[in-house]
Amino acid sequence: MNHKAQPMSRLAVQIACSLSLGVASLSSSAAADRLGLPPSPASDEFVHKRTQFQLHTLLTEQRHPKTWNLSSAAQADPQAALEQLFSVDEDVARTFQEVAQDPARMAKLHAASAAVQNALRNGHRIYFYGTGSTGRLAETLESGIWRPFWLRLQADPAWPALAKKLPPDLLNRVRGEITGGDRALISSLEGFEDLQLIGALQLHDNGIGKEDVVFAVTEGGETSAVIGTALAAAEQAGATPDRVWFVYNNPDDVLRPFDRSRKVLDDPRIQKIALPTGPQAITGSTRMQATTTSLYALGLVLEDALRALLLPQLDTATAKRLGFAHSDTLESRLRSFQTLQRTVASSAEQVEAWTRTEAATYQQAHRATYLANAALMPVFVDVTERAPTFRLAPLDPTSALTPSSWIRVVSPTDSRERAWDALLHRPFHGLDARQYKPAFETQVDDPSLLDTALRSLQRAGGEQQTLYDLSWSANNRQRIAPAAGDLGVYLTYPDESVSTLTSDWIKAFNAAKANLIVVSVGQHAASAPNLAAIQTLAPSVRRITLDLPKTNDPLNLGRTLALKMLLNAHSTAVMARLGRTVGNTMTAVQPGNLKLIGRATYLLQSHVNSVLSSERWQRAHGATPELSYAEANAAVFEAIKQRSQLPKDLQLPEVELAIVAVLEKLAGGADLNWNKAAQTLNTEGLNGYLSAWQPPPASSAR
């Protein structure tokens, strides 16, 4: 398979052409004849009635040419894999350069900043809402960026005088909400994202009114829950056109075929901020470039609004100390992302050893623990997003007798309550079933969606906070004590001191003969005083320092994004090294909602057809008609059923099982043999199996 790098505009055209050909499908009866697999009623319904969730035409769902051979690169040379991953962030930098030079697009961002300024001055609120990765983005804007800024400012000597000049209670004027409430930060609550209703309900639950500003953020531009938020906000009586914003990462033309997206795009009450960058480093994994783009852009909108609000009230010395300058603009800050991106990309050589060590930790059945204080939000987000992306167990509740998760996240706090406060800087917010259940039962007319949503609602309440403990309390020091061979990673910023509990954590890992790594990200990271203190506690600790360029950064947006990009690349390279990706596709995807069923179908179809078109296959079996979308979907639904009936050690990802079962059938097998497919995967892995037909191509990144 030869897929060379090319300009994104040409790539988009070629994607559209290939998709129009690749989706041309055999009839359901032909699918049954060839695979011996009559489509189930669920599959038949999905293919013919759920076309609005067949999202394989989206730009974010395509394979990026720079990471095409990521899985083989990660096996052979983790530094090369990291360089591939970091290189895709160049697309984000390019997008920001283009936006900064485009008066029309800049006018949108300036208008968003003005709307935020007006709301804050008049005592109103700013509401960020998203699902999955963009939900964590929304919570990061509130709890990882906005609230820490105001807590720092309130500790500044200038605060008593400044507070008298500002609107009241600015700390609580920004709200970030994820679909499903704070429990969804831990792991996804299936069924919610497919409901526009829940977006509207959460808007009202948070008390968002007609004069508050709403940012509905969706990577794909088609997420039902986020669209529900935007529409509900726009429908509030007296709403003005500058208060509802729809932020997304796909071109308008690829979204228009989807009714729900088109409804928002055509609604004059909703302002649009389009930030497409292209395919993601991992196909469809919008936790990476799409979320990076929206997080930085919306963070700059907040920063610009604060600059306008605060600078007139600050003397020159205080403004400089807080990181504000009249010379900074939205345009200049967008352009500065390029330097930030290049700085992060330069860390590949340092990060490689961490990637190798963490992958080896899991291969040897040990566990990793990440410790963070000020950096807790970006660390927590990256760790929790690994589970759905790579089909891993989510973080363990305290009730787990046998740990399932490979990784833990802790903060240097001494109680569960203080740990949650260190993450959120506000009370935990769950969904009250008494408020949501009646609306679900009366307004969701799809029995399957209703059943899934009601089950998730049982795990979305405020009591869920008590099930997870992120502290380094006395109890946790016993319950999750480190062992020899484990990995401890302390992620810090240069201005942090080493607290007593941090010292205790480092000493515990050092005494247990666990591997220890400290990662410092920020301006003057290499010379940070806390590194010397850590080295004294654990002389053999490995140090990774990412020195960021000197710049004004009042919200610490730069270091938050730098750590995010570094963690995204590292965790992805670890999982690719462990065989959790095939090329740059996440074949371990769990088809747990309509969008992911569509993604699973397209991944199955793509990988099978890639083999069928290979020279080796055609020499062995002759020309074979491509697998149709209907055939692939029938196989996905059958794989979901068959997987549950396999022995536990053979319950491998549905897409991977289906790829092997379908190819073996097309190669001349009598029937689809799911047990044999699972045994083949257990022995060879999907990368090994596919490489027998297609040696991985060279990447275009290096």
Phi, psi and omega per residue, in radians:
M1 nan 2.134 -3.083
N2 -2.005 2.009 -3.088
H3 -2.352 1.688 -3.031
K4 -1.532 2.706 3.071
A5 -1.112 2.553 -3.123
Q6 -2.731 2.856 3.112
P7 -1.013 2.507 -3.029
M8 -1.089 -0.591 -3.139
S9 -1.107 -0.744 3.086
R10 -1.168 -0.679 3.126
L11 -1.061 -0.750 -3.135
A12 -1.072 -0.703 3.112
V13 -1.103 -0.780 -3.107
Q14 -1.168 -0.626 3.079
I15 -1.046 -0.824 -3.115
A16 -1.055 -0.732 -3.141
C17 -1.144 -0.793 -3.084
S18 -1.159 -0.625 3.140
L19 -1.202 -0.670 3.141
S20 -1.109 -0.515 3.097
L21 -1.447 -0.743 -2.993
G22 -1.224 -0.399 -3.086
V23 -1.592 -0.224 3.039
A24 -0.980 2.126 -2.867
S25 -2.192 2.750 2.974
L26 -1.237 2.776 3.083
S27 -1.224 2.886 3.110
S28 -1.048 -0.636 -3.133
S29 -1.191 -0.643 3.088
A30 -1.136 -0.653 3.100
A31 -1.072 -0.752 3.135
A32 -1.107 -0.712 -3.118
D33 -1.122 -0.794 -3.005
R34 -1.333 -0.733 -3.105
L35 -1.702 -0.122 -3.047
G36 1.111 0.611 -3.015
L37 -2.356 1.516 3.051
P38 -1.052 2.321 -3.123
P39 -1.112 2.409 3.086
S40 -1.207 2.835 3.068
P41 -0.973 -0.654 3.132
A42 -1.132 -0.716 3.117
S43 -1.176 -0.769 -3.140
D44 -1.051 -0.702 3.113
E45 -1.153 -0.731 -3.113
F46 -1.116 -0.801 -3.078
V47 -1.132 -0.702 -2.993
H48 -1.759 -0.409 -3.063
K49 -2.068 -0.212 -3.129
R50 -1.912 0.636 -3.109
T51 -1.101 -0.396 -3.140
Q52 -1.279 -0.118 3.082
F53 -2.003 0.222 3.041
Q54 -1.657 1.544 -2.859
L55 -1.763 0.319 -3.043
H56 -1.199 -0.145 3.087
T57 -1.454 -0.190 -3.106
L58 -1.192 2.519 3.139
L59 -1.089 -0.630 -3.140
T60 -1.205 -0.214 -3.141
E61 -1.686 0.074 -3.104
Q62 -1.598 2.887 3.116
R63 -1.508 2.325 3.135
H64 -1.466 2.286 -3.094
P65 -1.111 -0.465 -3.079
K66 -1.270 -0.406 -3.107
T67 -2.032 0.387 -3.039
W68 -0.953 -0.689 -3.084
N69 -1.879 0.586 -3.022
L70 -0.960 -0.773 -3.048
S71 -1.097 -0.733 3.124
S72 -1.257 -0.608 3.090
A73 -1.115 -0.724 -3.129
A74 -1.124 -0.592 3.091
Q75 -1.193 -0.766 -3.016
A76 -1.501 -0.641 -2.971
D77 -2.730 1.546 -3.091
P78 -0.991 -0.559 3.102
Q79 -1.101 -0.705 3.095
A80 -1.098 -0.690 3.107
A81 -1.108 -0.759 3.108
L82 -1.087 -0.713 3.123
E83 -1.120 -0.674 3.055
Q84 -1.040 -0.848 -3.083
L85 -1.113 -0.798 3.125
F86 -1.110 -0.561 -3.088
S87 -1.141 -0.474 3.135
V88 -1.212 -0.461 3.075
D89 -1.142 -0.258 3.027
E90 -1.067 -0.501 3.091
D91 -1.094 -0.648 3.118
V92 -1.160 -0.809 3.124
A93 -1.048 -0.721 3.123
R94 -1.104 -0.731 3.122
T95 -1.058 -0.764 -3.137
F96 -1.155 -0.635 3.058
Q97 -1.060 -0.753 -3.130
E98 -1.153 -0.735 3.132
V99 -1.096 -0.766 -3.106
A100 -1.078 -0.430 -3.118
Q101 -1.677 -0.018 -3.047
D102 -1.879 1.854 -3.086
P103 -0.986 -0.651 -3.099
A104 -1.176 -0.763 -3.132
R105 -1.237 -0.643 3.089
M106 -1.152 -0.600 3.114
A107 -1.039 -0.639 3.098
K108 -1.093 -0.824 -3.107
L109 -1.167 -0.688 3.093
H110 -1.133 -0.655 3.104
A111 -1.162 -0.666 3.084
A112 -1.104 -0.756 3.096
S113 -1.073 -0.751 3.131
A114 -1.100 -0.676 3.110
A115 -1.115 -0.714 3.104
V116 -1.126 -0.802 3.124
Q117 -0.993 -0.837 -3.099
N118 -1.082 -0.743 3.136
A119 -1.114 -0.780 -3.112
L120 -1.142 -0.706 -3.129
R121 -1.145 -0.492 -3.053
N122 -1.832 0.289 3.026
G123 1.361 0.354 3.139
H124 -1.760 -3.140 -2.995
R125 -2.040 2.809 3.063
I126 -2.019 2.194 -3.050
Y127 -2.095 2.051 3.039
F128 -1.818 2.304 -3.111
Y129 -2.385 2.388 3.088
G130 -2.740 3.025 -3.130
T131 -2.082 2.404 3.106
G132 1.064 -2.134 -3.099
S133 -1.056 -0.707 3.134
T134 -1.312 -0.396 2.997
G135 -1.176 -0.725 3.065
R136 -1.175 -0.570 3.018
L137 -1.044 -0.821 -3.129
A138 -1.052 -0.767 3.141
E139 -1.216 -0.547 3.067
T140 -1.131 -0.730 3.133
L141 -1.051 -0.688 3.104
E142 -1.362 -1.046 -2.918
S143 -1.536 -0.388 -3.134
G144 -1.753 -0.260 -3.056
I145 -2.230 -1.017 -3.042
W146 -1.177 -0.979 -3.085
R147 -1.099 -0.768 3.079
P148 -1.022 -0.613 3.105
F149 -1.074 -0.845 -3.092
W150 -1.211 -0.562 3.069
L151 -1.167 -0.675 3.052
R152 -1.139 -0.756 -3.106
L153 -1.130 -0.671 -3.139
Q154 -1.186 -0.336 3.071
A155 -1.599 -0.064 -3.100
D156 -1.420 2.556 3.122
P157 -1.011 -0.436 -3.109
A158 -1.360 -0.186 -2.968
W159 -1.101 -0.824 -3.074
P160 -0.946 -0.754 3.128
A161 -1.292 -0.683 -3.097
L162 -1.161 -0.674 -3.074
A163 -1.017 -0.547 -3.125
K164 -1.235 -0.321 -3.067
K165 -1.727 -0.122 -3.005
L166 -1.874 2.757 2.999
P167 -1.023 2.655 -3.071
P168 -1.280 2.662 2.929
D169 0.993 0.712 3.140
L170 -1.129 -0.469 3.107
L171 -0.950 -0.651 -3.039
N172 -1.759 0.267 -3.074
R173 -1.553 -0.178 3.097
V174 -1.956 2.304 3.138
R175 -2.227 2.221 3.050
G176 -1.978 2.260 -3.049
E177 -2.326 2.353 3.056
I178 -1.771 2.526 3.076
T179 -0.956 2.112 -3.111
G180 1.753 -0.085 -3.135
G181 1.366 -3.077 -2.965
D182 -1.063 -0.461 3.097
R183 -1.044 -0.530 -3.130
A184 -1.230 -0.187 3.009
L185 -1.131 -0.564 -3.104
I186 -1.290 -0.903 3.134
S187 -2.782 2.820 -3.029
S188 -1.188 2.594 3.046
L189 -1.928 1.733 -2.964
E190 -1.080 2.573 3.080
G191 1.659 -0.456 -3.088
F192 -1.209 -0.763 -2.999
E193 -1.162 -0.350 -3.141
D194 -1.437 0.001 -3.060
L195 -1.954 2.036 2.999
Q196 -1.101 -0.517 -3.085
L197 -0.988 -0.738 -3.036
I198 -1.182 -0.567 3.079
G199 -1.083 -0.727 3.101
A200 -1.167 -0.733 -3.127
L201 -1.118 -0.735 -3.136
Q202 -1.207 -0.569 3.051
L203 -1.012 -0.835 -3.123
H204 -1.262 -0.633 3.116
D205 -1.029 -0.621 -3.132
N206 -1.505 0.068 3.067
G207 1.216 0.519 -3.124
I208 -1.393 2.148 -3.066
G209 -1.902 -3.066 -2.976
K210 -1.207 -0.270 3.135
E211 -1.826 -0.018 3.050
D212 -1.425 2.696 -3.136
V213 -1.717 2.308 -3.056
V214 -2.070 2.234 3.000
F215 -1.979 1.910 3.094
A216 -1.681 2.000 -2.938
V217 -2.004 2.135 3.127
T218 -2.420 2.189 -3.121
E219 -1.071 -0.860 -3.061
G220 -1.327 -0.471 -3.054
G221 1.524 0.163 -3.055
E222 -2.343 0.116 -3.058
T223 -1.215 2.122 -3.003
S224 -1.046 -0.798 -3.092
A225 -1.067 -0.700 -3.132
V226 -1.219 -0.712 3.074
I227 -1.074 -0.667 3.078
G228 -1.052 -0.656 3.087
T229 -1.123 -0.848 -3.108
A230 -1.059 -0.787 -3.107
L231 -1.181 -0.713 3.140
A232 -1.133 -0.697 3.115
A233 -1.148 -0.706 -3.129
A234 -1.161 -0.496 -3.080
E235 -1.480 -0.095 3.117
Q236 -1.137 2.337 -3.078
A237 -1.021 2.338 3.091
G238 1.420 0.085 -3.134
A239 -1.131 2.430 3.121
T240 -1.726 2.732 -3.005
P241 -1.151 -0.238 -3.085
D242 -1.749 0.242 -3.055
R243 -1.919 -0.160 3.114
V244 -2.089 2.171 -3.044
W245 -2.210 2.327 3.127
F246 -1.957 2.079 -3.029
V247 -2.047 2.222 -2.992
Y248 -2.680 2.939 -2.945
N249 -2.229 0.434 3.025
N250 -2.190 2.641 3.086
P251 -1.111 2.575 -3.120
D252 -0.996 -0.683 -3.025
D253 -1.162 -0.506 3.101
V254 -1.453 -0.239 3.102
L255 -1.567 -0.430 -3.027
R256 -1.052 -0.535 3.094
P257 -1.120 -0.246 -3.095
F258 -1.714 2.077 -2.988
D259 -0.947 -0.799 -3.050
R260 -1.160 -0.645 3.104
S261 -1.211 -0.781 -3.124
R262 -1.062 -0.613 3.138
K263 -1.075 -0.691 3.114
V264 -1.281 -0.783 -3.111
L265 -1.032 -0.566 -3.087
D266 -1.627 0.007 -3.089
D267 -1.518 1.968 -3.094
P268 -1.199 -0.233 3.118
R269 -1.375 -0.223 -3.067
I270 -1.971 2.153 3.072
Q271 -1.436 2.531 -3.078
K272 -2.010 2.352 2.999
I273 -2.131 1.788 -3.110
A274 -1.662 2.185 -3.094
L275 -2.293 0.950 3.115
P276 -1.246 2.400 3.071
T277 -2.041 -0.349 -3.100
G278 2.180 -2.930 3.079
P279 -1.048 2.728 3.122
Q280 -1.526 2.828 3.132
A281 -1.053 -0.677 2.963
I282 -1.923 2.232 -2.990
T283 -0.938 2.063 3.110
G284 1.408 -0.070 -3.082
S285 -1.504 1.438 -3.035
T286 -1.327 0.025 3.001
R287 -1.120 -0.271 -3.052
M288 -1.625 -1.844 -2.953
Q289 -1.138 -0.691 -3.101
A290 -1.075 -0.827 -3.114
T291 -1.239 -0.636 3.050
T292 -0.988 -0.793 -3.102
T293 -1.093 -0.879 -3.090
S294 -1.210 -0.661 3.131
L295 -1.091 -0.789 -3.128
Y296 -1.170 -0.795 -3.104
A297 -1.090 -0.796 -3.121
L298 -1.270 -0.571 3.022
G299 -1.070 -0.688 3.099
L300 -1.189 -0.590 3.063
V301 -1.072 -0.780 3.076
L302 -1.094 -0.784 -3.132
E303 -1.053 -0.785 -3.127
D304 -1.110 -0.703 3.110
A305 -1.125 -0.721 3.115
L306 -1.165 -0.662 3.120
R307 -1.034 -0.779 3.120
A308 -1.170 -0.588 -3.095
L309 -1.342 -0.698 -2.969
L310 -1.672 -0.637 -3.020
L311 -0.969 -0.719 3.120
P312 -1.092 -0.301 -3.091
Q313 -1.752 -0.054 -3.014
L314 -1.944 2.448 2.963
D315 -1.329 2.930 -3.012
T316 -1.047 -0.761 -3.091
A317 -1.149 -0.748 -3.139
T318 -1.174 -0.729 3.116
A319 -1.033 -0.767 3.141
K320 -1.119 -0.740 -3.132
R321 -1.105 -0.615 -3.123
L322 -1.475 -0.169 3.077
G323 1.661 0.280 3.132
F324 -1.789 2.482 3.086
A325 -2.581 2.476 3.119
H326 -1.113 -0.444 -3.081
S327 -1.306 -0.295 3.134
D328 -1.364 2.435 3.090
T329 -2.364 2.921 3.035
L330 -1.002 -0.716 -3.112
E331 -1.119 -0.823 -3.095
S332 -1.160 -0.614 -3.139
R333 -1.262 -0.607 3.045
L334 -1.093 -0.767 -3.127
R335 -1.138 -0.534 -3.082
S336 -1.201 -0.256 3.128
F337 -1.057 -0.565 -3.109
Q338 -1.037 -0.755 3.108
T339 -1.147 -0.712 3.100
L340 -1.054 -0.813 -3.120
Q341 -1.074 -0.768 -3.134
R342 -1.141 -0.614 3.102
T343 -1.133 -0.785 3.112
V344 -1.087 -0.759 -3.117
A345 -1.082 -0.491 -3.130
S346 -1.235 -0.134 -3.091
S347 -1.488 -0.035 -3.015
A348 -0.954 -0.729 -3.105
E349 -1.123 -0.685 3.099
Q350 -1.202 -0.758 -2.999
V351 -1.243 -0.421 -3.071
E352 -0.922 -0.776 -3.103
A353 -1.108 -0.669 3.077
W354 -1.097 -0.778 3.132
T355 -1.064 -0.803 3.106
R356 -1.070 -0.785 -3.076
T357 -1.135 -0.769 -3.108
E358 -1.190 -0.708 3.095
A359 -1.068 -0.748 3.131
A360 -1.138 -0.616 3.102
T361 -0.997 -0.827 -3.132
Y362 -1.245 -0.656 3.127
Q363 -1.072 -0.529 -3.119
Q364 -1.664 0.287 3.053
A365 1.140 0.484 3.009
H366 -1.765 3.121 -3.079
R367 -2.186 2.767 3.073
A368 -1.943 2.558 3.018
T369 -2.250 2.231 3.077
Y370 -1.814 2.272 3.072
L371 -1.942 2.314 3.102
A372 -2.661 2.599 3.074
N373 -2.018 -1.505 3.105
A374 -1.106 -0.488 -3.124
A375 -1.575 0.222 -2.978
L376 -1.054 -0.727 -3.065
M377 -1.114 -0.943 3.124
P378 -1.093 -0.552 3.103
V379 -1.193 -0.839 3.139
F380 -1.045 -0.745 -3.122
V381 -1.088 -0.831 -3.120
D382 -1.089 -0.748 -3.097
V383 -1.135 -0.796 -3.094
T384 -1.222 -0.481 3.126
E385 -1.343 -0.233 3.092
R386 -1.157 -0.609 -3.040
A387 -1.061 -0.954 -3.133
P388 -1.237 -0.521 -3.088
T389 -1.223 -0.724 -3.000
F390 -2.029 0.245 3.074
R391 1.053 0.904 3.101
L392 -1.864 2.824 3.038
A393 -1.196 2.405 3.087
P394 -1.226 3.058 3.121
L395 -0.950 2.470 -3.096
D396 -1.339 2.420 2.939
P397 -1.277 2.874 -3.123
T398 -1.158 -0.339 -3.120
S399 -1.385 -0.156 -3.079
A400 -1.168 2.059 3.117
L401 -1.321 -0.660 3.080
T402 -2.061 2.055 -3.101
P403 -1.074 2.416 3.058
S404 -1.853 -0.598 -3.085
S405 -1.266 2.456 3.087
W406 -1.311 -0.317 -2.944
I407 -2.424 2.635 3.076
R408 -2.225 2.705 3.017
V409 -2.169 2.255 3.101
V410 -2.325 2.745 3.050
S411 -2.082 2.696 3.139
P412 -1.353 1.154 3.102
T413 -2.225 2.834 -3.014
D414 -1.868 0.169 3.093
S415 -2.714 2.769 3.117
R416 -1.025 -0.742 -3.090
E417 -1.130 -0.743 3.134
R418 -1.193 -0.549 3.121
A419 -1.163 -0.784 3.099
W420 -1.103 -0.644 3.110
D421 -1.173 -0.619 3.093
A422 -1.129 -0.532 3.126
L423 -1.418 -0.829 -2.961
L424 -1.742 -0.479 -3.066
H425 1.007 0.551 3.106
R426 -2.959 2.968 3.090
P427 -1.136 2.585 3.060
F428 -1.105 2.388 -3.127
H429 -2.074 2.002 3.059
G430 -1.896 3.075 3.106
L431 -1.701 2.229 3.124
D432 -1.438 1.982 -3.087
A433 -1.016 -0.514 -3.134
R434 -1.126 -0.465 3.139
Q435 -1.541 -0.647 -3.010
Y436 -1.582 -0.620 -3.024
K437 -1.057 -0.825 3.138
P438 -1.034 -0.657 3.130
A439 -1.175 -0.722 3.090
F440 -1.035 -0.846 -3.029
E441 -1.166 -0.478 -3.094
T442 -1.729 -0.295 -3.022
Q443 -2.100 -0.174 3.081
V444 -1.733 1.953 -3.036
D445 -1.678 -0.057 3.089
D446 -1.596 1.979 -3.060
P447 -1.010 -0.689 -3.119
S448 -1.165 -0.811 3.114
L449 -1.109 -0.696 3.134
L450 -1.083 -0.810 -3.131
D451 -1.062 -0.784 -3.136
T452 -1.119 -0.769 -3.118
A453 -1.138 -0.694 3.132
L454 -1.157 -0.652 3.091
R455 -1.155 -0.707 3.112
S456 -1.172 -0.590 -3.140
L457 -1.066 -0.533 3.109
Q458 -1.157 -0.312 -3.118
R459 -1.989 0.395 -3.057
A460 -2.061 0.069 -3.047
G461 -1.381 2.991 -3.138
G462 -1.110 -0.421 3.136
E463 -1.163 -0.280 -3.127
Q464 -1.088 -0.425 3.113
Q465 -0.999 -0.599 -3.074
T466 -1.310 -0.197 -3.072
L467 -1.519 -0.213 -3.053
Y468 -2.245 2.287 -3.086
D469 -2.150 1.941 -3.109
L470 -1.748 0.255 -3.061
S471 -1.588 2.950 2.970
W472 -1.901 0.961 -3.116
S473 -1.327 2.972 3.115
A474 -1.026 -0.687 3.127
N475 -1.128 -0.761 -3.133
N476 -1.217 -0.517 3.094
R477 -1.113 -0.451 3.052
Q478 -1.514 -0.781 -2.994
R479 -1.229 -0.683 -3.089
I480 -2.158 0.740 -3.139
A481 -1.081 2.481 3.132
P482 -1.224 2.718 3.096
A483 -2.243 2.831 3.077
A484 -0.995 2.350 -3.117
G485 1.634 -0.266 3.050
D486 -1.243 2.997 3.113
L487 -2.190 2.271 3.015
G488 -2.004 2.268 3.137
V489 -2.198 2.089 3.085
Y490 -1.776 2.066 -3.107
L491 -1.890 2.141 -2.943
T492 -2.486 2.873 3.010
Y493 -1.885 2.701 -3.010
P494 -1.082 -0.457 -3.072
D495 -1.563 0.127 3.125
E496 -1.530 2.514 2.998
S497 -1.624 2.867 3.131
V498 -1.614 1.869 -3.098
S499 -1.302 2.969 3.120
T500 -1.063 -0.759 -3.135
L501 -1.207 -0.585 3.044
T502 -1.111 -0.767 3.091
S503 -1.047 -0.751 3.131
D504 -1.074 -0.710 3.135
W505 -1.110 -0.820 -3.140
I506 -1.084 -0.766 3.129
K507 -1.083 -0.706 -3.127
A508 -1.103 -0.773 3.136
F509 -1.209 -0.645 3.119
N510 -1.152 -0.764 -3.129
A511 -1.162 -0.545 -3.127
A512 -1.387 -0.041 -3.085
K513 1.091 0.614 2.997
A514 -1.473 2.762 3.030
N515 -1.293 2.459 -3.112
L516 -2.222 2.333 3.088
I517 -2.334 2.397 2.996
V518 -2.018 2.307 -3.132
V519 -2.068 2.059 -3.132
S520 -2.022 2.213 -3.072
V521 -2.247 2.190 3.080
G522 2.643 -3.114 3.078
Q523 -1.208 2.323 -3.105
H524 1.119 0.554 -3.097
A525 -1.079 -0.698 -3.048
A526 -1.157 -0.453 -3.104
S527 -1.893 0.302 -3.100
A528 -1.094 2.322 -3.131
P529 -1.034 -0.533 -3.080
N530 -1.175 -0.397 3.136
L531 -1.156 -0.697 3.127
A532 -1.133 -0.696 3.121
A533 -1.113 -0.696 3.131
I534 -1.171 -0.715 -3.141
Q535 -1.087 -0.595 3.099
T536 -1.159 -0.691 -3.137
L537 -1.242 -0.607 -3.090
A538 -2.477 1.531 -3.034
P539 -1.003 -0.466 -3.081
S540 -1.599 0.103 -3.105
V541 -1.068 2.412 3.063
R542 -1.513 2.360 -3.096
R543 -1.917 2.295 3.005
I544 -2.137 2.066 -3.095
T545 -2.122 2.256 3.106
L546 -2.031 1.726 -3.136
D547 -1.383 2.014 -3.130
L548 -1.556 2.635 -3.135
P549 -1.105 2.580 3.115
K550 -1.185 2.154 3.137
T551 -2.784 2.790 3.020
N552 -1.275 2.245 -3.058
D553 -2.639 1.219 -2.991
P554 -1.068 -0.558 -3.140
L555 -1.628 0.078 -3.057
N556 0.983 0.594 -3.141
L557 -1.158 -0.681 -3.095
G558 -1.060 -0.845 -3.103
R559 -1.247 -0.531 3.061
T560 -1.103 -0.803 3.134
L561 -1.208 -0.666 3.133
A562 -1.090 -0.790 3.124
L563 -1.148 -0.677 3.091
K564 -1.032 -0.885 -3.104
M565 -1.111 -0.690 3.123
L566 -1.114 -0.826 -3.138
L567 -1.139 -0.727 3.122
N568 -1.012 -0.815 -3.120
A569 -1.172 -0.777 -3.129
H570 -1.082 -0.888 -3.076
S571 -1.138 -0.610 3.104
T572 -1.188 -0.725 3.116
A573 -1.134 -0.661 3.079
V574 -1.036 -0.852 -3.087
M575 -1.204 -0.610 3.063
A576 -1.135 -0.673 3.113
R577 -1.138 -0.503 3.130
L578 -1.550 0.098 3.110
G579 1.416 0.316 -3.129
R580 -1.503 0.012 2.968
T581 -2.257 2.748 2.999
V582 -2.086 1.944 -2.930
G583 1.078 -2.117 3.047
N584 -2.030 0.532 3.113
T585 -1.945 2.537 3.133
M586 -1.701 1.399 -3.094
T587 -1.252 -0.150 3.074
A588 -1.480 0.113 -3.112
V589 -0.889 2.421 3.101
Q590 -1.693 1.996 -3.076
P591 -1.311 1.236 -3.020
G592 -1.718 -0.103 3.029
N593 -2.512 3.089 -3.028
L594 -1.084 -0.744 3.134
K595 -1.067 -0.746 -3.083
L596 -1.328 -0.474 2.990
I597 -1.109 -0.744 3.082
G598 -1.090 -0.747 3.121
R599 -1.120 -0.760 3.129
A600 -1.038 -0.720 3.132
T601 -1.076 -0.815 -3.100
Y602 -1.171 -0.677 3.106
L603 -1.112 -0.775 3.101
L604 -1.047 -0.869 -3.129
Q605 -1.037 -0.776 -3.085
S606 -1.116 -0.830 -3.090
H607 -1.194 -0.716 3.119
V608 -1.119 -0.808 -3.106
N609 -1.181 -0.509 3.069
S610 -1.128 -0.705 3.085
V611 -1.192 -0.775 -3.099
L612 -1.052 -0.492 -3.134
S613 -1.570 -0.038 -3.074
S614 -1.320 2.687 -3.136
E615 -1.094 -0.713 -3.100
R616 -1.123 -0.758 3.129
W617 -1.087 -0.792 -3.058
Q618 -1.213 -0.531 3.028
R619 -1.158 -0.675 -3.074
A620 -1.423 -0.626 -2.971
H621 -2.237 -0.014 -3.117
G622 1.340 -3.109 3.135
A623 -1.175 2.267 -3.125
T624 -2.159 2.231 3.113
P625 -0.971 2.511 -3.128
E626 -1.063 2.630 3.022
L627 -1.227 2.242 -3.126
S628 -1.441 2.899 3.088
Y629 -1.091 -0.709 -3.140
A630 -1.111 -0.745 3.096
E631 -1.079 -0.797 -3.108
A632 -1.090 -0.737 -3.129
N633 -1.166 -0.696 3.074
A634 -1.032 -0.697 3.140
A635 -1.196 -0.633 3.105
V636 -1.100 -0.845 -3.139
F637 -1.127 -0.624 3.084
E638 -1.191 -0.648 3.118
A639 -1.136 -0.668 3.084
I640 -1.026 -0.761 3.139
K641 -1.196 -0.849 -3.044
Q642 -1.196 -0.610 -3.117
R643 -1.012 -0.717 -3.099
S644 -1.171 -0.312 -3.112
Q645 -1.690 -0.084 3.134
L646 -1.425 2.749 3.005
P647 -0.962 2.632 -3.007
K648 -0.971 -0.683 -3.099
D649 -1.290 -0.128 3.111
L650 -1.934 0.154 3.138
Q651 -1.432 1.298 -3.082
L652 -1.575 2.939 -3.071
P653 -0.984 2.473 -3.027
E654 -1.033 -0.786 -3.112
V655 -1.082 -0.743 -3.107
E656 -1.163 -0.754 3.072
L657 -1.022 -0.771 -3.075
A658 -1.198 -0.650 3.120
I659 -1.017 -0.853 -3.100
V660 -1.202 -0.793 -3.109
A661 -1.068 -0.752 -3.115
V662 -1.184 -0.780 -3.129
L663 -1.131 -0.692 3.118
E664 -1.145 -0.656 3.083
K665 -1.133 -0.796 -3.122
L666 -1.208 -0.378 3.103
A667 -1.405 -0.044 3.078
G668 2.152 0.138 3.121
G669 -1.192 2.655 -3.094
A670 -1.219 -0.778 -3.105
D671 -2.467 2.901 2.975
L672 -1.178 2.027 -3.043
N673 -1.940 1.704 -3.019
W674 -1.301 -0.621 3.118
N675 -1.140 -0.760 3.117
K676 -1.131 -0.683 3.106
A677 -1.062 -0.745 3.131
A678 -1.134 -0.723 3.121
Q679 -1.133 -0.669 3.085
T680 -1.086 -0.773 3.125
L681 -1.123 -0.698 3.118
N682 -1.084 -0.605 -3.091
T683 -1.450 -0.823 -2.986
E684 -1.808 -0.441 -2.946
G685 1.283 2.708 -3.090
L686 -1.177 -0.657 3.096
N687 -1.038 -0.768 3.139
G688 -1.151 -0.717 -3.140
Y689 -1.096 -0.836 -3.092
L690 -1.220 -0.531 -3.109
S691 -1.169 -0.353 3.071
A692 -1.147 -0.462 3.102
W693 -1.691 -0.580 -3.041
Q694 -2.451 1.806 2.992
P695 -1.044 2.394 -3.092
P696 -1.091 2.422 3.137
P697 -1.301 2.815 3.027
A698 -1.220 2.514 3.099
S699 -1.378 2.730 3.087
S700 -1.607 0.033 -3.016
A701 -1.391 -0.527 -3.080
R702 -2.008 nan nan
